[in-house]
Amino acid sequence: MTEPNEDSGRQAELDQVRTSVRAICNKHGIDYWRQTDATHAYPEAFMDTMGEAGYLGALIPGAYGGTDAGPAVASVVVEEINRFGGDAAVINAQMAICGTLTRHGTEAQKLRWLPGVATGASRFLTVAATEPDSGADMSKLASSARRDGDDWIIDARKILISLAEYTHAMIVLVKTSEGPTLFLLDMDEVRPHLEIRPIDLISNRHTTTLFIDDLRVPDSMRLGAPGAGLRCLMDGFPVRRVLAAAESIGNARFFFERSLDHATTRRTFGRLIGQNQGVQYPIASVYGKIEAADLMRWDAVRRIEKGASEAGGRSALAKILASEAAWEASRVALTTFGGWGLAGEYHVERKLRDATVFVFNNMLLSYVAERMLGMPKAF
């Protein structure tokens, strides 16, 4: 897909990024991802290569060692990884989560973490927000931090937290007397005081439950103003939604391109299976949905870059449309491949499991209904 309404220089830059990322993916091969999935491994070798290429700092200002390439480049990076058949979740996390630090951190915090994040020497992969009882309802936080002199004492129970076992820095959201507040934890310092329990999830997200009991941290680990934690996180939602949309578009194109190739080369009963309407029409239909989601992704990117107020709603729509297109494309792939779609060697079943992570859109649908359509809050 060519990005619409962009000058030739910008398009050439994005095309070069696609070529570069595809070369990195080819270096490791698609079976690399099959193996990391099968063994529940962290993709360390791939992350090292991406760090060497400079892509981990795409959203970090140059003053802190990043390339400041922006959301367009970042979205192309994660799209191409998933389109190849990889899993860009870790790359996405490393690029995007540091945005909260970039916007709201102290100068000391930025200098401590951002240069290492840009190269991959430091892993900044995790936001611990959701909780066992309240889920994603951040107005009902049970986790807390209380002042004790110049320090804070943190008690927290967090669930469905990705990559906590592998990150060097983690943002945790807790309630304080001032309201929801963020802390930026140095995991090398606090890990002995945490309990991390893995959750066996459908995809290789290294998901865990996290327990923090009576953890004393200095005020220098607070990120942003007391009580401003939700606002600090929400500032980064449009970019994170766009990257989630780009991952889904990459997944969708993986399914689509594999399905198209199989339909135009596989013969049964003396003819190409793509001649069957039950195979051909679903492929044509999902192609249109992928292209439509892609257009919404680029619309959201442009609005983010311009600082437009509509960026939040457009990014929400991009994520909804892209995840739904990827989910439908996964079903099309299963229809096209038949039983072979369930075989690990074709990678369809693995990518189908990856695609399921993105289809939970109820909160975004509520956002669109309330913020864009002016409808009353749903219950």
C-alpha positions in Angstrom: 0.0 0.0 0.0 1.4 3.4 -0.9 0.8 6.0 1.7 -1.8 8.5 0.2 -1.2 12.2 -0.3 2.5 12.2 0.6 5.4 13.9 -1.2 7.8 11.7 -3.1 10.6 12.2 -0.6 8.5 11.0 2.3 7.3 8.0 0.3 10.8 7.1 -0.7 11.8 7.2 3.0 9.0 4.9 4.0 9.8 2.5 1.1 13.4 2.4 2.3 12.3 1.6 5.8 10.1 -1.3 4.4 13.0 -2.6 2.4 15.4 -2.4 5.4 13.0 -4.1 7.8 12.2 -6.8 5.4 16.0 -7.5 5.0 16.3 -7.8 8.7 13.4 -10.2 8.8 14.9 -12.3 6.0 18.2 -12.4 7.9 16.5 -14.2 10.8 13.8 -16.1 8.7 10.2 -16.9 9.4 11.1 -20.1 11.3 12.9 -18.0 13.9 9.4 -16.8 14.9 8.0 -20.3 14.9 10.8 -21.4 17.2 10.4 -18.4 19.6 6.7 -19.1 19.8 7.1 -22.8 20.4 9.7 -22.3 23.2 8.0 -19.1 24.6 11.4 -17.4 24.1 12.1 -13.7 24.1 13.3 -12.6 20.6 16.6 -11.3 21.8 18.6 -11.8 18.6 16.0 -10.0 16.5 15.8 -7.1 19.0 19.6 -6.8 18.9 19.5 -6.5 15.1 16.7 -3.9 15.2 18.6 -1.9 17.8 21.7 -1.9 15.7 19.6 -0.6 12.8 18.4 2.3 14.9 14.7 1.4 14.8 14.1 1.1 18.5 14.6 4.9 18.9 12.1 5.9 16.2 10.0 7.8 18.7 12.8 9.1 20.8 14.2 12.7 20.3 17.7 13.0 18.9 18.9 14.7 22.0 18.5 11.4 23.8 20.0 9.2 21.2 16.9 8.4 19.1 16.1 9.1 15.5 12.8 11.0 16.1 11.5 9.4 12.9 7.9 9.7 14.0 4.8 7.6 14.0 4.7 7.0 10.3 8.1 5.2 10.3 7.3 3.4 13.5 4.0 2.1 12.1 5.8 0.9 8.9 8.3 -1.0 11.0 5.8 -3.0 13.0 3.6 -3.6 10.0 6.5 -5.1 8.0 7.6 -7.4 10.8 4.1 -8.8 11.1 3.6 -8.9 7.3 6.7 -11.0 7.1 5.3 -13.5 9.6 7.0 -12.2 12.7 5.6 -10.7 15.9 6.3 -7.0 16.4 4.8 -6.8 19.9 8.2 -6.4 21.6 9.4 -3.8 19.1 6.1 -1.9 19.4 6.5 -1.9 23.2 10.1 -0.7 23.1 9.3 2.1 20.7 6.0 3.3 22.1 6.0 3.0 25.9 8.9 5.4 26.3 6.6 8.2 24.9 5.2 8.7 28.4 8.7 9.2 29.7 9.6 11.5 26.9 6.6 13.8 27.5 6.4 13.7 31.3 9.7 12.5 32.7 12.3 14.6 34.5 15.5 15.4 32.7 17.4 12.9 35.0 14.9 10.2 34.1 15.2 10.8 30.4 19.0 10.8 30.5 18.9 7.6 32.6 16.8 5.6 30.3 16.2 7.0 26.8 19.7 6.6 25.2 19.7 2.9 26.3 16.2 2.3 25.0 17.1 3.8 21.6 20.0 1.3 21.2 18.3 -1.7 22.9 20.8 -1.7 25.7 18.0 -1.0 28.1 14.6 -2.7 27.7 11.5 -0.5 28.4 8.7 -2.9 27.6 6.0 -2.8 30.3 3.2 -0.7 31.7 1.5 -2.3 34.7 -2.0 -0.9 34.8 -4.8 -3.5 34.7 -5.9 -5.2 37.9 -7.6 -8.5 38.9 -10.9 -6.9 40.1 -11.2 -3.7 38.1 -9.6 -4.8 34.8 -9.0 -1.8 32.6 -11.3 0.5 34.8 -8.6 2.8 36.0 -11.1 4.8 38.2 -11.3 1.7 40.5 -7.6 1.2 41.2 -6.9 -0.9 44.3 -3.1 -0.7 43.9 -1.7 2.2 45.9 1.3 4.3 47.0 1.5 6.2 50.2 4.0 8.8 51.2 6.5 8.0 53.9 8.8 10.9 54.4 10.6 11.6 51.1 9.8 8.1 49.9 6.7 6.2 48.7 5.5 2.8 49.7 3.9 0.9 46.9 1.4 -2.0 47.2 0.0 -3.4 43.9 -1.7 -6.3 42.3 -1.5 -6.2 38.5 -2.7 -8.8 36.0 -2.2 -9.4 32.2 1.1 -7.6 32.3 3.3 -8.3 29.3 7.1 -8.7 29.4 7.6 -7.9 33.1 10.2 -10.7 33.3 12.4 -9.2 30.6 12.1 -5.4 31.0 14.7 -3.2 32.7 12.2 -0.4 33.3 8.5 -0.6 34.0 5.8 2.0 34.5 3.3 1.1 37.2 0.0 2.9 37.8 -1.3 3.2 41.4 -3.7 5.4 43.3 -2.3 8.1 45.7 -4.1 10.7 47.9 -3.8 13.0 44.9 -5.3 10.5 42.4 -3.8 8.0 39.9 -0.1 8.3 39.8 2.7 6.8 37.7 6.0 5.4 39.0 9.0 4.4 36.8 10.6 1.4 38.4 14.2 0.4 37.8 13.7 -3.4 37.7 17.4 -4.1 38.6 16.8 -2.4 41.9 13.2 -3.5 42.7 12.9 -7.0 41.2 13.9 -8.8 44.4 10.8 -7.2 46.0 8.4 -8.3 43.3 6.6 -11.5 42.6 6.0 -12.3 38.9 3.9 -15.2 37.9 3.6 -16.2 34.3 0.2 -16.6 32.6 -0.1 -19.2 29.8 -1.7 -17.0 27.1 -2.8 -17.9 23.6 0.1 -16.0 22.1 3.7 -15.5 23.0 3.3 -12.3 25.0 5.2 -13.3 28.1 2.1 -12.3 30.1 2.3 -12.3 33.9 0.5 -11.4 37.1 2.6 -9.0 39.2 2.6 -8.6 43.0 4.3 -5.7 44.8 4.3 -5.6 48.6 5.6 -2.7 50.7 8.0 -1.5 48.1 9.9 1.6 49.2 10.9 3.9 46.3 12.3 7.4 46.3 10.2 10.3 44.9 12.7 10.4 42.0 10.9 7.3 40.7 7.6 9.1 40.4 6.8 9.8 36.7 4.8 13.0 36.1 2.8 14.9 38.7 1.0 13.1 41.6 -2.6 12.5 40.4 -1.8 13.0 36.7 -1.1 9.3 35.9 -4.1 8.7 33.7 -3.5 11.9 31.7 0.1 11.0 31.2 -0.8 7.6 29.9 -3.6 8.9 27.7 -1.4 11.3 26.0 0.3 8.4 24.3 -2.9 6.5 23.4 -3.2 7.8 19.8 0.3 6.6 18.8 -0.1 3.3 20.6 -3.4 2.7 18.8 -1.8 3.5 15.4 0.9 1.0 16.1 -1.6 -1.6 17.1 -3.5 -0.9 13.9 -0.2 -1.2 11.9 0.5 -4.6 13.6 -3.0 -5.8 12.6 -2.5 -4.5 9.1 0.7 -6.4 8.9 -1.0 -9.5 10.2 -3.9 -9.0 7.7 -1.5 -8.7 4.8 0.4 -11.8 5.9 -2.9 -13.8 5.7 -4.0 -12.2 2.5 -0.8 -12.6 0.6 -0.4 -16.2 1.7 -4.1 -16.9 0.8 -3.7 -15.2 -2.6 -0.6 -17.2 -3.5 -2.1 -20.5 -2.4 -5.4 -19.8 -4.2 -3.5 -19.1 -7.5 -1.1 -22.0 -7.3 -2.9 -24.9 -5.6 -4.9 -27.2 -7.8 -7.6 -29.7 -6.8 -10.1 -31.5 -8.9 -8.3 -30.4 -12.0 -8.4 -26.6 -11.4 -7.0 -23.8 -9.3 -8.8 -23.5 -6.0 -9.0 -19.7 -6.6 -11.6 -20.4 -9.3 -14.0 -21.5 -6.6 -16.3 -18.7 -5.6 -16.1 -19.8 -2.0 -12.3 -19.2 -2.0 -12.1 -16.3 -4.5 -14.8 -14.0 -3.1 -13.7 -14.0 0.5 -10.2 -13.1 -0.6 -11.5 -10.2 -2.7 -13.7 -9.0 0.1 -11.0 -9.0 2.8 -8.6 -7.2 0.4 -11.0 -4.2 0.4 -11.3 -4.2 4.2 -7.5 -4.3 4.6 -7.1 -1.3 2.2 -9.8 0.6 4.0 -8.1 0.0 7.4 -4.8 1.1 5.9 -6.3 4.4 4.7 -7.6 5.1 8.2 -4.2 4.3 9.7 -2.6 6.9 7.5 -5.3 9.4 8.2 -4.7 8.9 12.0 -0.9 9.3 11.5 -1.3 12.6 9.7 -3.6 13.9 12.4 -1.1 12.8 15.1 1.7 14.6 13.3 -0.3 17.8 13.0 -1.4 17.6 16.7 -5.1 17.6 15.6 -7.7 17.0 18.3 -9.3 14.4 16.0 -6.3 12.1 16.3 -7.7 10.2 19.3 -10.9 9.2 17.5 -9.2 8.4 14.2 -6.6 6.3 15.9 -9.4 4.4 17.7 -11.1 3.8 14.3 -7.9 2.7 12.7 -7.3 0.1 15.4 -10.9 -1.2 15.3 -10.9 -1.5 11.5 -7.4 -3.0 11.3 -8.0 -5.6 14.0 -11.3 -6.7 12.4 -9.7 -6.9 9.0 -6.9 -9.1 10.3 -9.4 -11.3 12.1 -11.4 -11.8 9.0 -8.2 -12.4 6.9 -7.2 -15.1 9.3 -10.6 -16.9 8.7 -10.1 -16.4 4.9 -6.6 -18.1 5.2 -8.1 -21.0 7.0 -10.8 -21.4 4.3 -8.1 -21.2 1.6 -5.6 -23.5 3.2 -8.1 -26.0 4.6 -6.5 -28.4 7.0 -3.0 -27.2 6.2 -3.9 -23.9 7.8 -3.7 -25.6 11.2 -0.2 -27.0 10.5 2.6 -25.2 12.2 4.9 -25.3 9.1 2.5 -22.9 7.2 2.6 -20.3 10.1 -1.1 -19.5 9.7 -2.2 -21.0 13.0 0.5 -19.1 14.9 -0.4 -15.8 13.3 -4.0 -16.5 13.9 -3.2 -16.7 17.6 -1.3 -13.4 17.4 -4.3 -11.7 15.7 -6.7 -12.7 18.5 -4.8 -10.3 20.9 -6.1 -7.3 19.0 -9.8 -8.0 18.6 -10.9 -6.7 22.0 -12.4 -3.4 21.0 -15.2 -2.7 23.4 -13.5 0.2 25.1 -12.6 1.8 21.8 -16.1 1.4 20.5 -17.3 3.1 23.6 -14.8 5.9 23.0 -16.0 6.4 19.4 -19.7 6.4 20.5 -19.2 8.9 23.3 -16.4 11.2 22.0 -17.1 11.1 18.2 -20.8 10.5 18.0 -22.0 12.2 21.2 -23.9 9.2 22.5 -24.5 8.6 26.2 -22.2 6.4 28.2 -23.0 2.8 27.8 -23.6 0.4 30.7 
